[in-house]
Structure formats: structure tokens, C-alpha cells
Amino acid sequence: MRKTLFLLIFISVLSSQQGCKELAKLTQFYINYNTSITIPKTLGVDLPVNVVTPAITTNSESEFEANKTQKKLVDKINLTELDMTITSPESESFDFLKNIEISISADGLPDKKIAWLENIPKTGLKKIILEVSTDDLKEYIVKDSYELKTKTTTRELISHDTDVAIHCKFFVDAKILGL
């Protein structure tokens, strides 16, 4: 009798933990943002060049609402992916680029380094995937807008501007309304 009771308790605890994991998945979602920058032609090699994106409107309120939550119920937001793709000129690759670092900024918050790639291989890549920080970026993404500041170091002269599309994917962990 005791073994049966113990087994029933064990099964109910195990199933409730599984239920909590499934419930947690309902409170997690991704937000994608896209922007672009122009890396200007260079006047030298190994000189840092800074480029700031236009303000990126987050539309976070509508993103949260679509996922049945609110800004005040967000626990954390992490950047999970940041990639860059050359859009113009078509013949260009990232071979000219040695290092890149991206920081996020928002009104009233300090700049924070969120992505980087060092010693970019000279292999004709038109798309690169940067290493990303594990920092909680909730304060930045719940704002109405944010900016990305890009610092590049070139390994060779470039005689033309290079247009680059940036794609960011953020993981959001929040509480769902009513749960």
C-alpha cells in the first residue's frame, strides 16, 4: 500500500514538473528586428570607423500584446542571434573587414556591447554571424526605440560605401496575462 501511494505521489510530482515546463514555453517568444547601415569608404587601414543606425522603433507594446503579455510582465530579453548581410554593391564581400563590434543604446541607458566578431575570415563571405552577449537587454527593448552603434576595423582600403542589412533575434521570457 505504501509503495502504491509513494508511486502515485512520485508520478503526480513528475507530471506537474513537466506541466510547468510546458507552461513556461507559453511565456517565451522571439522578436525580430531588421535595420541597415552603410559602412563608408575608408581612408586608411586598421582605423576604427563608427556607424550609428537610425533609431529602431521597437513596437514592443504590440509585440507583447500579440504574445498576450505586457512590458511590466517581461522577466528578461536576450539577444540570441545577430547576422549581417551585404546588400550593395553586389560584388562586395566582408573580406575588407577585420573586426566588428556592435553596441546597443537607448534613451537614458548606457551603451552596452551586444555582438562582435574578430579576425573575420577573408573567404568571400557575404553574410556573417556575430558572437552575442548573454546580457539581459530588457531595459533597452522595452523602450520605444533603440540604436545600434557599429564599430568596424578594416584590413584593406575600400573605395566605395558598403550597404549592410542587420538582423537581430531577441528571446523574450515573460509572464502571460492571467497566469
C-alpha positions, 0 to 999 in steps of 0.5 A, a space after each residue: 500500500 505504501 509503495 502504491 501511494 509513494 508511486 502515485 505521489 512520485 508520478 503526480 510530482 513528475 507530471 506537474 514538473 513537466 506541466 510547468 515546463 510546458 507552461 513556461 514555453 507559453 511565456 517565451 517568444 522571439 522578436 525580430 528586428 531588421 535595420 541597415 547601415 552603410 559602412 563608408 569608404 575608408 581612408 586608411 587601414 586598421 582605423 576604427 570607423 563608427 556607424 550609428 543606425 537610425 533609431 529602431 522603433 521597437 513596437 514592443 507594446 504590440 509585440 507583447 500584446 500579440 504574445 498576450 503579455 505586457 512590458 511590466 510582465 517581461 522577466 528578461 530579453 536576450 539577444 540570441 542571434 545577430 547576422 549581417 548581410 551585404 546588400 550593395 554593391 553586389 560584388 562586395 564581400 566582408 573580406 575588407 573587414 577585420 573586426 566588428 563590434 556592435 553596441 546597443 543604446 537607448 534613451 537614458 541607458 548606457 551603451 552596452 556591447 551586444 555582438 562582435 566578431 574578430 579576425 573575420 575570415 577573408 573567404 568571400 563571405 557575404 553574410 556573417 554571424 556575430 558572437 552575442 552577449 548573454 546580457 539581459 537587454 530588457 531595459 533597452 527593448 522595452 523602450 520605444 526605440 533603440 540604436 545600434 552603434 557599429 564599430 568596424 576595423 578594416 584590413 584593406 582600403 575600400 573605395 566605395 560605401 558598403 550597404 549592410 542589412 542587420 538582423 537581430 533575434 531577441 528571446 523574450 521570457 515573460 509572464 502571460 496575462 492571467 497566469 
